Amino acid sequence: MNINPISGNYVIPKGFAFARFGDNDYWEELGDMDAFETSVDVERDERKDNRWGVARTSDSQVTDIGVSVSMTLMQHTNRNRALAVMGSNGIMTQVAAPALEKTITDTVANQFYSLDRFDVTVASVTDDLANELVLGVDYTVDAKSGLIQPLKVFAEFVVTYSCADILPASDRLKTGIGGNPDIECELLLVGNNIRGKKVHVRLWKVRLTPSSGRGYIGNERAGIEIEGECLADAVKALAEGNSEEFAFGVEQTLAA
């Protein structure tokens, strides 16, 4: 065929994704990701013309349009970890306590007991005869998680300990597992590919849910799979110029 074909416009897609949650006036970067995809799902009502010997489709009209998004998040920020379990982006806190005591009776050797605090310092451990027990000989302790392990059977195992403050400034996540069924945000994708058109995609209102299990142990870098249902927003669509054309969002092109 003797034509002058189009050239260029091949793209290896790269970019930054941002989300704006609730009434925030700022965007949070969602970080490095392996995928960011939108899908447009269409339902049609088709009319079969029975005037043919074998009925033919004579008309097809779109009756429903659904838009969805999926992402594979690779950086385990607090926000992304919360999204992975459909939880809120909460912050863990703890009030320091200088003198706590826990008594465990009839311990099971080599099993673990919780001191119900984090970041603990064990001052002393004694048995039922008030004998001082020795770390590494009679017990072990994991200070960060507050787990203590008697290495022998004791009728009474008395732990005296303290715990440190955990302040909001430490930015340690506390989120409920399945605790937030209505995670909604506005999504923004800013293309950063070297060649081809750089996209600017904005989705007005997206309800997010995890789309796969939350992997806590494995042999590879763990991704967080998130999917979302896009909801129409007539106000934002109209501000963009057309309430039907831009009902779910808009894709535009950035300067080269």
Secondary structure as UniProt FT lines:
FT   STRAND          15..21
FT   TURN            22..23
FT   STRAND          28..29
FT   STRAND          33..49
FT   TURN            50..51
FT   STRAND          56..73
FT   HELIX           78..84
FT   TURN            85..86
FT   STRAND          90..91
FT   STRAND          97..105
FT   TURN            109..110
FT   STRAND          113..114
FT   STRAND          120..126
FT   TURN            128..129
FT   TURN            136..138
FT   STRAND          139..142
FT   TURN            143..146
FT   STRAND          147..150
FT   STRAND          156..163
FT   HELIX           168..170
FT   STRAND          173..174
FT   TURN            177..178
FT   TURN            181..182
FT   STRAND          184..191
FT   STRAND          199..210
FT   STRAND          224..231
FT   HELIX           234..240
FT   TURN            243..246
FT   STRAND          249..253
//
